[in-house]
Amino acid sequence: MVRHMEVTDAMRSYAQEKASRLPRLFNGLQSAVITLDLDAGDHLVEIVASASHKAVFIARQRGSDMYACVDQCIHKLKQQLRRHKDRVRDRQAPGHDQTMVPERPPEQ
């Protein structure tokens, strides 16, 4: 989605290519909407990603370079997806990080 500006094909393909890599981090990712905006001379990029179980991830970045804003938004979204993936994994396997050592009888 584009607001208040014209986007070149290169910029559009750059943003789509970066966003297409997100499902590698989290398989439950269902959709991502990228909004490019020009506001008071600053570029604004917003990515809203929807995942399974009604999880929504939002990343916004404002700056002078549109490409840098896209990169920073993708970075923020990757961090959010990693945290969410870790939380889901930890909930599914409680105690997976505890090492179970069987007790041995005392040696004589």
Summary of the structure (lengths in Angstrom):
residues: 108
radius of gyration: 20.5
end to end distance: 74.8
largest distance: 82.0
contacts: 259
relative contact order: 0.15
helix: 41%
strand: 30%
